[in-house]
């Protein structure tokens, strides 16, 4: 057989059959190879501006063969022979074959003569060898051979596509879907893969061939009809055509991979740069905010008004509530961004990020620490300043009131004291001036206390750093200077009057009396006006009642004051009458005082006007305190009802738990209805909670109308709910005990009646003596030894009780019973232990003796029983149970098959082994 396949160092075609054998098996392959190899050669020769038409004829002179090798290898071959003789052609073909051999390809059975002679088989074999070496040999996927690598590449690229399963280079490509899948995988815009059908291979193949030729520059190397019409398409033709796809797409894939790598690197850099910019901006903004905020917090210059300081406090609270929290979040986010950026730079093998100077995380933390340091104490300073201003406003207002009153009083006093009216006055006038001056000195002394108060208030305002202290001090100094001047002028005038007094003897006693009575009355009215306008602060109704009482006492003095006013006015009227009657020559008004009747009447009217205003202020404050008192009484009234109600319910529950009315089920039903009535009381508790909230909102902290607090009520309510629930549970447990023990309702009632009878203090428990009496009432004869009244039922008493009930026991049996009723060895028997014991004793329960007596009846009074008797008298399953477990009877009266029912009975109750 003629072989002309090339055998290279790397065996590309190990599984292939021999070349000429393939052609003998299927001549159609030669046709496919002719077209495929011709198209493949032309795809390279066109780069040199030429092509072939007949593959076995156009390569005979070796010229186009050498040109083909130069194009696909990129190397220059030896200079070809241009002659037309056979020897020249053989020389050119040999040069081509030698070049192929120089590339590591061994040509077997392919000689230049066969090519020159136009041997089709040899020519196709040579072209296949060239294709293998230059188009397929370099294909390698995961270290596989060329053919396996190309097949693996096709499988991976077409894996996602339905109806495509590439397993070879022949029948796997017949339906054309494999070619379409390769194109769509790399250029999806060229083929609408979803519209392709597996049952239309011609359309699929032609679509792939046309698209590859038009858009991918891959010439048509196959005919769709040849592939579809051949049972097994030529593998070499398919491989050649598929390798063109591999080479067409591999370059684009490498470029795409390189572009992706560059884009990825640039994206990382861009993202990192953006993070750096964000960090710088965020750090800069945060530091700028801290820089602006710290001076604001460091400013401890107080404002002059309460409103301004309150606005400062509100601004600070807005800062803490609105402005600072977002900055805390920004600071946290800044640190997170910084750490994230450093991590990304480290993972992407980039140098660490170094923020600009002053914007490191440590710098921000230091600035933040400074911010929080200056923030400390700022709010406390604000509150202290507000308290100080509140006190200052009150003192300043008080200072202004007293200063205004004093200034009104001193107005004109200096001018009066500087008058020299005594120089031209008569003796009577001089005496009058002297008396008037004495009255003035009395008045001056009366005003000394007010001046001292004004000075004291001014001093306190200075100590509290009042913002308007200069004006206060100036006004106070003016008052003090004026006061000193008044004192000096008063002394000077007195000296002048005393020098003149020797010359003057007559004085009008009525004017003197008027002056003496008018001055203190005037001072009283001024004091009354000051008191009536004085502000007050109270916290209890007693305090406001005290103020009201004092005010009422003041009003009670008004009639007497009015009488004094009328008396003073009567003196003035009498002076006027004397002047008119005796035509006295008066130099002017009353020489002893400047207080005129009009002034007295004016101030009196003012006092009368201030009284109802004071009444209204006290009434309004009294109403507010009465409202608070009503809240106290309202809460106290409800609490004084609810508190005892809860206590009463607790006691009633205690009585219900020990009283005996009907069956236990009736008692349980009663308790549950009682529980429902308690739960229905909850709205009153809620109402009391509402009243308690009103008291708290009114800032009332004490209540003399009740000893109950809301906390007491809450605790009592919770204990009430717990007690009723626990009592219901106890009755439920009694029902379980009754049903489990088989105790009748009458027995249970008897136990309960006896217990309730001797529970005289209704405490729910019995003392030792009560317990002993209860046993005796139930029929137990317990001796009442006068020498043993210990108050408890000791061991001997209980033993006597058991004996009286019919127990005839020794020490061991008594010790066993005591271990049941007194497991803690206290020497006493509790009520619960007694009830449990009575329940066990009175319940209708079976014993070993009763069972043995029953077996003896079935056995006909024998000491043993037979199998037949058991099966005759008992149900089958129970009879077999006894037969399987009864031991053989071994007594002297035994018969074959006798069974021991006595040991079986004792074993049933644990008194022996079964």
Secondary structure, 3 states (H helix, E strand, C coil): CCCCCCEECCCCCCCCCCHHHHHHHCCHHHHHHHHHHHHHHHHHHHHHCCCCCCHHHHCCCCHHHHHHHHHHHCCCCCCCCCCCCHHHHHHHHHHHHHHHHHCCEECCCCCHHHHHCCCHHHHHHHHHHHHHHHHHCCCCCCCCCHHHHHHHHHHHHHCCCCCCCCCCCCHHHCCCHHHHHHHHHHCCCCCCHHHCCCCCHHHHHHHHHHHHHHHCCCCCCCCHHHHHHCCCCCHHHHHHHHHHHHHHHHHHHHHHHHHHHHHHHHHHHHHHHHHHHHHHHHHHHHHHHHHHHHHHHHCCCCCCCHHHHHHHHHHHHHHHHHHHHHHHHHHHHHHHHHHHHHHHHHHCCCCCCCCCCCCCHHHHHHHHHHHHHHHCCHHHHHHHHHHHHHHHHHHHHHHHHHHHHHHHHHCCHHHHHHCCHHHCCCHHHHHHHHHHHHHHHHHHHHCHHHHHHHHHHHHHHHHCCCCCHHHHHHHHHHHHHHHHHHHHHHHHHHHHHHHHHCCCCCCCHHHHHHHHHHHHHHHHHHHHHHHHCCCCCCCCHHHHHHHHHHHHHHHHHHHHHHHHHHHHHHHHHHHHHHHHHHCCCCCCCCCCCCCCHHHHHHHHHHHHHHHHHHHHHHHHHHHHHHHHHHHHHHHHHHHHHHHHHHHHHHHHHHHHHHCCCCCHHHHHHHHHHHHHHHHCCHHHHHHHHHHHHHHHHCCCCCCCCCCCCHHHHHHHHHHHHHHHHHHHHHHHHHHHHHHHHCCCHHHHHHHHHHHHHHCCCCCCCCCHHHHHHHHHHCCCCCCCCHHHCCCCCCHHHHHHHHHHCCCCCCHHHHHHHHHHHCCCCCCCCCHHHHHHHHHHHHCCCCCHHHHHHHHHHHCCCCCCECHHHHHHHCCHHHHHHHHHHCEECCCCCCCCCCEEHHHHHHHHCCCCCC
